[in-house]
Amino acid sequence: MPDGGQAATCDATEARDTGFIRGLGLFDSVMIVVGVMIGSGIFIVSADMARQIGSPGGLLLAWVFTGVLTIAAALSYGELASMIPRAGGMYVYLREAFSSLWGFLYGWTLFTVIQTGTIAAVAVAFARFLGVLWPRIAEDHYWVAPFHVSTRYAVSLSTAQVVAILVIVLLTWTNSQGLSYGKAVQNTFTLAKAGALLALIGVGLFVGWNNTTVRESFGNPWSIHGNSPLAGGLGVMSAFGVFVAILVSQSGSLFSADSWHDITFAAGEVKNPERTLPHALVLGTVIVIVLYLLANLAYLASLPFSAIQSVPYDRVAARLPGRWPDYHSCGDHGLVFRLHQQPGTCRSARVLRHGKRRPLLPACRSAESGQGAGMVAVDSGELVDAARPAENL
């Protein structure tokens, strides 16, 4: 276990040599929060929530409850971020609050599973939805036919996989170009994605407005439609049943409102982080929750509640006027992936770079430009040494 002098030296090194340029203002930070929150969930989870709750009023109340939880969490997390305004986010908080061991475990989990899995999954999703516009991109259109290495596993290379790989390579290169370029692309794509969601809301509230549907949904908002029974035979005919159903439905709505805390991974690049981070977290979450409530109002104003409950593949937005199931889904997944990989939100790079100063993570070489931090390369020769935390706790 290091003595106080060693710990103080390490903390002083972190304070002096962050390697980051504080170039993200309040607007940029809010755009990061909004960008990482808005994803495909808002277009699909309302169907399952409607089946669980069984009433239009209960559906809207569930989203309000989600908003209260999310904003309260953002306030608490914002206070924590203002106290420890360093790049690394949750890795730093776990390390400082509970010991280096928990930072070590989280950092390695983020590096090997969380972030890598997210990158791969969303890249494949982007390629899959791009195939709607360009049918030659498909998971069954092979450049290399499946080669079975076992009875249950095969290696192949489809056009969809090629697109996913190329997108990852492109975004990795983009992330190496510095903060100024990254935040410009970040802000542009966030505004485009928020604009697309606003367009969908406008379609539902103005183009798809149906007086009969509105009377059905809001004339008696608590009337029960067909719903999925809760565990133990509990139904939504009672107030307690509605309350339980709202709690159960939070798995979908909270999933859609997740990732708002990602801005803290880039805290080392935020101007005046003690003030900017809390404000960005609160403003960003409020903006997204308001958009989500308006989106659900658009669904209820244009679609019968029973149609929301029974829409194929839960893609509620697909039932609105226009070709939303094709074009919006493709654009949404592409933008989600694009935003997750921007320099302001490239989470694993910030955590690994911060962790190299405590020898619990691999030694990293930061490819920085004059405009800010870029990619982080992991020195594989340090992997074994990095897994020896005993002398650092």
C-alpha positions in Angstrom: 0.0 0.0 0.0 1.5 3.3 -1.0 2.4 5.8 1.7 0.9 9.3 1.9 3.8 10.9 0.1 3.4 8.6 -2.9 -0.3 9.2 -3.1 0.2 12.9 -2.9 2.8 12.8 -5.7 0.4 10.8 -7.9 -2.5 13.2 -7.2 -0.2 16.1 -8.0 0.9 14.5 -11.2 -2.8 14.1 -12.2 -3.5 17.7 -11.4 -0.6 19.1 -13.4 -0.5 16.8 -16.3 -4.0 15.9 -17.5 -3.0 16.1 -21.2 -6.4 17.5 -22.0 -7.5 20.9 -23.3 -10.5 22.3 -21.6 -12.4 23.2 -24.7 -16.0 22.1 -24.0 -18.3 24.8 -22.9 -21.9 24.5 -21.5 -23.5 24.1 -25.0 -21.0 21.4 -26.0 -21.5 19.6 -22.7 -25.3 19.7 -23.0 -25.0 18.4 -26.6 -23.0 15.4 -25.3 -25.7 14.6 -22.6 -28.5 15.0 -25.1 -26.7 13.0 -27.8 -25.9 10.0 -25.7 -29.3 9.8 -24.2 -31.5 9.9 -27.3 -31.4 6.5 -28.9 -33.6 3.9 -30.4 -35.4 3.1 -27.1 -37.9 5.9 -27.4 -39.2 4.4 -30.6 -39.9 1.0 -29.2 -40.2 0.8 -25.4 -43.6 2.6 -25.3 -45.3 -0.5 -26.7 -44.2 -2.8 -24.0 -44.9 -0.2 -21.3 -48.4 0.3 -22.7 -49.0 -3.5 -22.4 -47.7 -3.6 -18.8 -49.6 -0.5 -17.6 -52.7 -0.7 -19.7 -53.8 2.9 -19.7 -52.8 6.1 -21.6 -52.6 8.1 -18.3 -50.5 5.4 -16.7 -48.1 5.4 -19.7 -47.5 9.2 -19.4 -47.2 9.0 -15.6 -44.5 6.3 -16.0 -42.5 8.6 -18.2 -42.9 11.5 -15.7 -41.7 9.2 -13.0 -38.7 8.3 -15.2 -38.0 12.0 -15.6 -38.1 12.6 -11.9 -35.7 9.7 -11.2 -33.3 10.8 -14.0 -33.2 14.4 -13.1 -32.7 13.6 -9.4 -29.9 11.3 -10.3 -28.3 14.0 -12.6 -28.5 16.5 -9.7 -26.7 14.0 -7.4 -24.1 13.0 -10.0 -23.6 16.6 -10.9 -22.6 17.4 -7.3 -20.2 14.5 -7.3 -18.7 15.6 -10.7 -18.2 19.2 -9.4 -16.3 17.8 -6.4 -14.0 15.6 -8.5 -13.8 17.3 -11.9 -11.3 14.9 -13.5 -11.5 12.9 -16.7 -12.5 9.3 -16.0 -16.0 9.6 -14.6 -17.2 6.6 -12.7 -13.7 5.1 -12.7 -12.4 8.0 -10.7 -15.4 8.1 -8.4 -15.2 4.4 -7.5 -11.5 4.7 -6.9 -11.7 7.7 -4.7 -14.7 6.5 -2.8 -14.0 2.8 -2.3 -10.4 2.1 -3.1 -8.3 1.5 -6.2 -9.5 -2.1 -6.4 -13.0 -1.0 -7.5 -11.6 1.5 -10.0 -9.3 -1.3 -11.3 -12.3 -3.7 -11.8 -14.5 -1.1 -13.4 -11.7 0.1 -15.7 -11.0 -3.4 -17.0 -14.6 -4.2 -17.3 -15.2 -1.1 -19.3 -12.2 -1.9 -21.5 -12.9 -5.6 -22.1 -16.7 -5.8 -22.1 -18.8 -2.6 -21.7 -17.3 -0.3 -24.2 -16.0 -2.9 -26.7 -19.4 -4.7 -26.6 -21.3 -1.4 -27.2 -19.1 -0.4 -30.1 -19.5 -3.8 -31.8 -23.2 -4.1 -31.2 -24.1 -0.6 -32.4 -21.8 -0.9 -35.4 -23.6 -4.0 -36.4 -27.0 -2.4 -35.8 -26.0 0.6 -38.0 -25.0 -1.8 -40.8 -28.2 -3.8 -40.4 -30.4 -0.7 -40.7 -28.3 0.7 -43.5 -29.2 -2.5 -45.4 -32.8 -1.2 -45.4 -31.6 1.6 -47.7 -29.0 -0.4 -49.5 -30.1 -4.1 -49.8 -26.6 -5.3 -50.8 -25.5 -4.7 -47.2 -26.9 -7.7 -45.5 -25.8 -10.3 -42.9 -26.5 -13.1 -45.4 -24.6 -11.5 -48.2 -21.1 -13.0 -47.7 -17.7 -12.1 -48.9 -16.4 -15.1 -47.0 -18.8 -17.9 -46.6 -19.3 -19.3 -43.1 -16.5 -21.6 -42.0 -17.6 -23.9 -39.1 -15.0 -24.2 -36.4 -17.4 -26.2 -34.2 -21.0 -27.4 -34.4 -22.3 -24.2 -32.9 -19.8 -21.5 -34.1 -18.7 -20.3 -37.5 -16.4 -17.6 -38.8 -17.7 -15.5 -41.8 -17.4 -12.1 -43.3 -20.6 -10.5 -44.6 -21.1 -7.2 -46.2 -22.8 -6.0 -43.0 -19.8 -7.0 -41.0 -17.5 -5.2 -43.4 -19.5 -2.0 -43.1 -19.5 -2.3 -39.3 -15.7 -2.7 -39.3 -15.1 0.2 -41.6 -17.4 2.4 -39.5 -15.3 1.6 -36.4 -12.1 2.3 -38.2 -13.5 5.6 -39.5 -14.7 6.7 -36.1 -11.4 5.7 -34.5 -9.6 7.9 -37.0 -12.1 10.7 -36.3 -11.5 10.5 -32.6 -7.8 11.0 -33.2 -8.3 14.4 -34.9 -8.6 16.4 -31.7 -11.2 18.1 -29.6 -12.2 21.0 -31.9 -13.1 18.8 -34.8 -14.7 16.2 -32.6 -17.0 18.6 -30.8 -18.1 20.2 -34.1 -19.2 16.9 -35.4 -20.7 16.0 -32.1 -22.8 19.1 -31.9 -23.9 18.8 -35.6 -25.1 15.2 -35.2 -26.8 15.8 -31.8 -28.7 18.7 -33.3 -29.6 16.5 -36.3 -30.8 13.7 -34.1 -32.8 16.0 -31.8 -34.3 17.6 -34.9 -35.3 14.3 -36.3 -37.1 13.4 -33.0 -38.8 16.8 -33.1 -39.9 16.1 -36.6 -41.4 12.8 -35.5 -43.2 14.6 -32.7 -44.5 17.2 -35.2 -45.8 14.4 -37.5 -47.6 12.7 -34.6 -49.2 15.9 -33.2 -50.1 17.8 -36.4 -50.1 15.4 -39.4 -51.3 12.3 -37.6 -53.7 14.0 -35.1 -56.8 11.9 -34.8 -59.8 13.4 -32.9 -61.3 10.0 -32.2 -58.0 8.7 -30.8 -57.5 11.8 -28.7 -60.9 11.4 -27.2 -60.3 7.8 -26.5 -56.9 8.3 -24.9 -57.5 11.6 -23.0 -61.2 11.6 -22.4 -60.8 8.8 -19.9 -57.0 8.4 -19.5 -57.2 5.8 -16.8 -59.5 3.3 -18.6 -57.8 -0.1 -18.8 -57.1 -1.6 -22.1 -55.7 -5.1 -22.7 -52.6 -5.4 -20.6 -50.1 -8.1 -19.7 -50.8 -9.6 -16.2 -48.3 -8.9 -13.5 -46.7 -11.5 -11.4 -48.7 -13.3 -8.8 -52.0 -12.5 -10.5 -51.8 -8.8 -9.6 -53.7 -6.7 -12.1 -53.8 -3.0 -12.9 -57.5 -2.6 -11.8 -56.3 -1.2 -8.5 -54.2 1.8 -7.6 -51.6 -0.5 -6.1 -51.5 -2.6 -9.3 -51.0 0.5 -11.4 -48.2 1.6 -9.1 -46.5 -1.8 -9.5 -47.0 -1.8 -13.2 -45.3 1.7 -13.5 -42.4 0.4 -11.4 -42.0 -2.7 -13.6 -42.2 -0.5 -16.8 -39.2 1.5 -15.7 -36.9 -1.1 -17.1 -37.8 0.2 -20.5 -38.1 3.9 -19.9 -34.9 4.1 -17.8 -33.1 2.2 -20.5 -34.2 4.9 -23.0 -33.0 7.7 -20.7 -29.6 6.1 -19.8 -26.0 7.2 -20.5 -26.5 10.9 -19.3 -23.5 10.4 -17.0 -21.1 9.9 -19.9 -20.2 13.6 -19.9 -18.2 13.0 -16.7 -15.8 10.8 -18.6 -14.7 13.9 -20.5 -14.6 16.1 -17.4 -11.0 16.9 -18.0 -12.0 18.6 -21.3 -14.8 20.7 -19.8 -14.3 24.4 -19.1 -15.0 25.4 -15.5 -16.2 21.8 -14.7 -17.3 22.7 -11.2 -20.2 24.7 -12.7 -20.5 23.4 -16.2 -20.9 19.7 -15.4 -23.9 20.0 -13.0 -25.6 22.5 -15.3 -25.0 20.3 -18.4 -26.3 17.2 -16.6 -29.5 18.9 -15.5 -30.2 20.8 -18.7 -29.5 17.8 -20.9 -31.7 15.4 -18.9 -34.5 17.9 -18.8 -34.4 18.5 -22.5 -34.5 14.8 -23.3 -37.2 14.0 -20.8 -39.4 16.7 -22.3 -38.8 15.4 -25.8 -39.7 11.9 -24.6 -42.9 13.1 -23.1 -43.8 14.9 -26.3 -43.0 11.8 -28.3 -45.4 9.7 -26.2 -48.1 12.4 -26.5 -47.6 12.2 -30.3 -48.1 8.4 -30.2 -51.3 8.8 -28.1 -52.6 11.6 -30.3 -52.2 9.7 -33.6 -52.5 6.0 -32.7 -55.2 4.1 -30.8 -53.9 2.8 -27.5 -54.5 -0.8 -28.6 -52.4 -0.2 -31.8 -49.5 1.0 -29.6 -49.8 -2.1 -27.5 -49.8 -4.5 -30.6 -47.5 -2.8 -33.0 -45.2 -5.3 -34.8 -41.7 -5.6 -33.2 -42.7 -2.8 -30.8 -41.7 -0.2 -33.3 -44.4 2.4 -32.5 -42.8 5.1 -34.6 -43.3 2.9 -37.6 -47.1 3.5 -37.4 -46.8 7.2 -37.7 -47.4 8.8 -41.1 -44.4 8.6 -43.3 -41.5 6.1 -43.7 -40.2 6.4 -40.2 -39.5 2.6 -39.8 -37.0 2.7 -42.5 -35.3 6.0 -42.7 -35.5 7.2 -39.1 -34.3 3.9 -37.6 -31.3 3.9 -39.9 -30.4 7.4 -39.1 -31.0 7.0 -35.4 -28.6 4.0 -35.0 -26.0 5.7 -37.1 -26.1 8.8 -35.0 -26.1 7.0 -31.7 -22.9 5.2 -32.8 -21.4 8.4 -34.1 -22.0 10.2 -30.9 -20.7 7.5 -28.6 -17.4 7.6 -30.4 -16.7 11.3 -30.4 -13.7 12.7 -28.5 -16.0 14.1 -25.9 -17.7 10.8 -25.2 -15.1 8.1 -26.1 -15.3 6.7 -22.6 -12.8 3.9 -22.6 -10.0 6.1 -23.8 -10.5 8.6 -21.0 -10.7 5.9 -18.3 -7.6 4.1 -19.6 -5.6 7.2 -20.0 -6.5 8.3 -16.5 -5.8 4.8 -15.1 -2.3 4.6 -16.4 -1.1 7.0 -13.6 -2.2 4.3 -11.1 -0.5 1.1 -12.3 -3.8 -0.8 -12.1 -4.5 -0.4 -15.8 -2.4 -1.0 -18.9 0.2 1.7 -19.7 -1.3 3.9 -22.4 0.2 6.2 -25.0 -2.1 9.1 -25.8 -2.0 10.3 -29.4 -2.7 13.9 -28.8 -3.0 16.8 -31.1 -2.6 20.4 -30.4 -6.4 20.7 -30.2 -6.9 18.1 -27.4 -6.6 14.5 -26.6 -7.1 11.8 -29.2 -7.0 8.1 -29.1 -5.4 5.9 -26.4 -3.2 3.0 -27.4 -2.8 0.2 -25.0 0.7 -1.2 -24.5 0.0 -5.0 -24.5 3.3 -5.6 -22.8 1.9 -4.0 -19.6 -1.2 -6.2 -19.3 0.3 -8.6 -16.8 1.9 -5.9 -14.7 -1.3 -4.0 -14.7 -3.2 -6.9 -13.1 -1.2 -6.7 -9.9 -3.1 -4.3 -7.7 -1.9 -5.4 -4.3 1.0 -3.0 -3.9 -1.2 -0.1 -5.0 -4.1 -0.5 -2.6 
